[in-house]
């Protein structure tokens, strides 16, 4: 049976490769490039002639509603699973000391290896919980912005393929952060549900949830997890600022072509700083994961390929639209691209 991990990795590769191929500057690939651009266009860069297979851009909020519901479910389910199966990942020093006196050094080494493996497994489960906490912060912020910050023009559209891609992304991205244990977590939740149906709420096994104990566990995560969280927070803050700048440019959401050159924060360096911030955010998740999860690396690769590709088109649109557009601005990566 194909695992969740294998399916996710195949999906990220399948989503990234066409974008990478379309980004190759070759005349032979111009038709393919235009095809992918057509799928990716939305809002101001979508031509009126391309609006046949499209949906309103305000449907962006659908992505974040789905993301909040799905990420919250995964966070709660994985937390409960961790609470039941991995209550700690600290070193069982006392047990090892007693074992060494009673059973000898050889058996102690065997026990130590077994406990070390269990401890590492428990640690990875709680690390997944922490990554989902970061993702929850991101999707809640994006949902808030889609409702209260962005003022979408009634004429703004996005291609139906882009809409479906967004739904896929916000289903697969949170799952990628906990995919190693996803099958076990789903079986655990199914077992709890079956127990609830058979026994009822009153006869269910009640396990006390020690919130501060779990916070203490998360505080003992390794340094790279917190460095990744800091990088995530840096990108998150700047994305909020850049989105606020973009939202403030449209004073009247009834105007179709009411566009202006954005200024401030990372807009002084690149044309799509909100995309740059998103790359930083998902880069923070890679760092927090410990650089060792291939699925999260593939997720990051998709984010980078997709946003760099979209940023290049946005840059071209700005230059065509405004004669006085700052020529020293890069598309998305400062001083590079």
C-alpha positions in Angstrom: 0.0 0.0 0.0 1.3 3.5 -0.9 2.1 5.5 2.2 1.0 9.1 2.9 4.6 10.1 2.8 5.1 8.7 -0.7 1.9 10.3 -2.1 2.9 13.7 -0.7 6.4 13.5 -2.1 5.1 12.4 -5.5 2.5 15.3 -5.5 5.1 18.0 -4.6 7.5 16.7 -7.3 4.6 16.6 -9.9 3.6 20.1 -8.9 7.1 21.6 -9.0 8.6 20.1 -12.2 6.2 21.8 -14.7 7.0 25.2 -13.1 10.8 24.5 -13.2 10.5 23.4 -16.9 8.4 26.5 -17.8 11.1 28.7 -16.1 13.8 27.5 -18.5 14.6 30.4 -20.9 14.3 28.5 -24.2 12.3 29.5 -27.3 11.3 25.8 -27.6 9.5 26.1 -24.3 7.6 29.3 -25.0 4.3 27.6 -25.6 4.6 25.6 -22.4 5.7 28.7 -20.5 2.6 30.6 -21.7 0.4 27.6 -20.7 1.7 27.6 -17.1 1.5 31.4 -16.9 -2.1 31.2 -18.0 -2.9 28.8 -15.1 -1.0 31.0 -12.6 -2.5 34.4 -13.6 -4.8 36.1 -11.2 -6.0 39.6 -10.2 -4.2 42.4 -12.0 -2.1 40.2 -14.2 -5.0 38.2 -15.6 -6.2 39.4 -19.0 -9.9 39.8 -19.6 -9.7 37.4 -22.5 -8.4 34.7 -20.1 -11.4 34.8 -17.7 -13.5 32.0 -19.2 -12.3 29.3 -16.9 -11.9 31.5 -13.8 -13.4 32.2 -10.4 -13.6 35.4 -8.3 -10.2 36.2 -6.6 -12.1 36.7 -3.4 -12.4 32.9 -3.3 -8.9 33.1 -1.8 -10.6 33.0 1.5 -11.7 29.4 0.7 -8.1 28.4 0.9 -7.7 29.7 4.4 -11.0 28.5 5.7 -10.0 25.0 4.6 -6.4 25.5 5.9 -7.6 26.6 9.4 -10.1 23.7 9.7 -7.6 21.1 8.4 -4.6 22.4 10.3 -6.6 22.7 13.5 -7.8 19.1 13.2 -4.2 17.8 12.5 -2.8 19.9 15.4 -5.4 18.6 17.9 -5.2 15.0 16.7 -1.4 14.9 16.7 -1.3 16.6 20.1 -3.7 14.0 21.5 -1.7 11.2 19.9 1.5 12.7 21.4 -0.1 13.0 24.8 -1.1 9.3 24.8 1.9 7.7 23.2 4.8 10.1 23.8 4.3 11.8 27.2 8.0 12.6 27.5 11.2 12.5 25.5 13.6 13.1 28.5 16.4 10.7 29.4 15.3 7.9 31.8 18.4 8.2 33.9 17.1 6.6 37.1 15.8 3.5 35.2 19.1 3.1 33.4 21.1 3.3 36.7 18.9 0.7 38.4 19.2 -1.6 35.3 23.0 -1.3 35.3 23.2 -2.7 38.9 20.7 -5.5 38.4 21.3 -6.8 35.0 24.9 -5.8 34.0 26.5 -3.5 31.6 25.6 -5.4 28.4 21.9 -5.4 29.2 22.2 -1.8 30.2 23.5 -0.8 26.8 20.7 -2.7 25.1 18.1 -0.9 27.3 19.8 2.4 26.7 19.7 1.9 22.9 16.0 0.9 23.2 15.2 4.0 25.3 17.2 6.2 23.1 15.3 5.1 20.1 12.0 5.6 21.9 13.1 9.0 23.1 14.0 10.1 19.5 10.7 8.9 18.2 8.8 10.8 21.0 10.9 13.9 20.2 10.0 13.8 16.5 6.3 13.5 17.4 6.4 16.6 19.6 8.4 18.4 16.9 5.6 17.7 14.5 3.2 19.2 17.0 5.3 22.4 17.1 5.5 22.6 13.3 1.7 22.4 13.1 1.5 25.2 15.7 3.6 27.4 13.4 1.4 26.5 10.5 -1.7 27.3 12.5 -0.3 30.7 13.1 0.3 31.2 9.4 -3.2 30.1 8.2 -5.0 32.0 10.9 -3.2 35.2 9.8 -3.9 34.6 6.2 -7.6 34.0 6.9 -7.8 37.3 8.9 -6.1 39.2 6.0 -8.4 37.7 3.4 -11.4 39.0 5.3 -10.2 42.3 6.8 -7.1 43.5 4.9 -7.5 42.7 1.2 -10.1 44.6 -0.8 -10.6 42.5 -3.9 -12.0 44.2 -7.0 -15.3 42.7 -8.2 -13.6 42.2 -11.5 -10.6 40.4 -10.1 -10.4 36.7 -11.2 -8.1 33.7 -10.9 -7.9 30.7 -13.2 -9.8 27.6 -12.0 -6.6 25.6 -12.1 -5.0 28.1 -9.8 -8.0 27.8 -7.5 -7.8 24.0 -7.4 -4.0 24.2 -6.8 -4.6 26.5 -3.8 -7.0 24.0 -2.3 -4.5 21.2 -2.9 -1.7 23.2 -1.3 -3.5 24.0 1.9 -4.5 20.4 2.2 -1.1 18.9 1.5 1.2 21.5 3.3 -0.1 21.0 6.8 -0.2 17.2 6.3 3.5 17.3 5.1 4.5 18.7 8.5 3.3 15.6 10.3 3.2 13.0 7.5 5.6 10.6 9.2 3.0 9.9 11.9 -0.1 10.7 9.9 -1.3 7.1 9.4 -0.8 6.4 13.1 -2.6 9.6 14.1 -5.6 8.8 11.8 -5.9 5.3 13.2 -5.7 6.8 16.7 -8.5 9.2 15.9 -10.6 6.5 14.3 -10.1 4.3 17.4 -11.2 7.2 19.6 -14.3 7.8 17.5 -15.2 4.1 17.5 -14.8 4.1 21.3 -17.0 7.1 21.6 -19.7 5.5 19.4 -19.6 2.2 21.4 -19.1 3.5 24.9 -20.6 7.0 24.8 -19.0 10.1 26.3 -19.6 9.0 30.0 -17.7 5.7 29.7 -14.8 7.0 27.6 -11.4 6.8 29.2 -10.6 10.3 30.5 -7.0 11.4 30.4 -6.0 14.6 32.1 -4.4 17.0 29.6 -1.5 18.8 31.3 -1.2 22.0 29.2 1.8 23.4 31.1 3.5 20.0 31.0 3.2 20.0 27.3 4.4 23.6 27.0 7.4 22.5 29.1 8.1 19.6 26.6 8.0 22.0 23.7 10.4 24.4 25.5 12.9 21.5 25.5 13.0 21.2 21.7 16.5 21.6 20.2 18.1 24.9 19.3 17.5 24.6 15.5 13.7 24.3 16.1 13.7 27.6 17.8 16.0 29.2 15.3 13.6 28.0 12.6 10.7 29.4 14.6 12.5 32.8 14.8 13.1 32.7 11.0 9.4 31.8 10.5 8.4 34.8 12.8 10.6 37.2 10.9 8.9 36.2 7.6 5.5 36.2 9.2 5.9 39.8 10.5 7.1 41.2 7.2 4.4 39.4 5.3 1.8 41.0 7.5 3.4 44.4 6.9 3.5 43.9 3.1 0.0 42.7 2.9 -1.2 45.8 4.9 0.6 48.0 2.4 -1.0 46.2 -0.5 -4.4 46.4 1.2 -4.1 50.1 1.8 -3.5 50.9 -1.9 -7.1 50.2 -2.8 -9.2 52.7 -1.0 -12.3 52.0 -3.1 -12.8 48.3 -3.8 -15.3 49.1 -6.6 -12.6 50.5 -8.8 -11.4 47.9 -11.3 -8.1 49.4 -12.4 -7.2 51.4 -9.3 -3.5 50.3 -9.0 -0.6 52.2 -7.5 3.1 51.5 -6.9 3.6 50.1 -3.4 6.3 51.5 -1.1 7.6 50.6 2.3 9.1 47.7 4.1 10.5 45.1 1.7 8.9 46.8 -1.2 11.9 49.0 -1.4 14.0 46.0 -2.5 11.6 43.7 -4.4 8.4 43.8 -6.3 6.8 40.9 -4.5 8.0 41.1 -0.9 5.0 39.1 0.3 6.2 36.2 -1.8 9.7 36.7 -0.4 8.3 36.6 3.1 6.4 33.4 2.3 9.6 31.8 1.2 11.2 32.8 4.4 8.3 31.4 6.4 8.5 28.0 4.8 12.3 28.2 5.0 11.8 28.6 8.7 9.7 25.3 8.7 12.6 23.5 6.9 15.1 24.7 9.6 12.7 23.9 12.4 12.3 20.4 11.0 16.0 19.8 11.4 16.7 19.8 7.6 16.2 16.0 7.5 12.6 15.7 6.3 12.5 15.2 2.5 8.8 15.8 2.3 9.2 19.3 3.9 12.1 20.0 1.6 9.9 19.2 -1.4 7.1 21.4 0.0 9.6 24.2 0.3 10.8 23.5 -3.3 7.3 23.9 -4.6 6.8 27.1 -2.7 10.0 28.6 -4.0 9.4 27.5 -7.6 5.7 28.7 -7.6 6.4 32.1 -6.0 9.5 32.9 -8.0 7.6 32.1 -11.2 4.6 34.3 -10.1 6.9 37.1 -9.0 8.6 37.3 -12.4 5.3 37.8 -14.1 4.3 40.4 -11.5 7.6 42.3 -12.1 6.9 42.4 -15.8 3.4 43.7 -15.2 4.6 46.5 -12.9 7.2 47.6 -15.5 4.6 47.6 -18.3 2.0 49.4 -16.2 4.1 52.2 -14.7 6.6 54.3 -16.6 8.1 55.5 -13.3 8.4 52.1 -11.7 11.7 51.8 -9.6 14.2 50.0 -11.9 16.4 49.0 -8.9 13.7 46.7 -7.6 14.3 43.0 -8.1 11.4 40.6 -8.6 11.6 38.6 -5.4 15.1 37.8 -4.2 17.0 41.0 -3.2 20.2 41.7 -5.3 19.7 38.3 -7.0 16.5 38.0 -9.0 
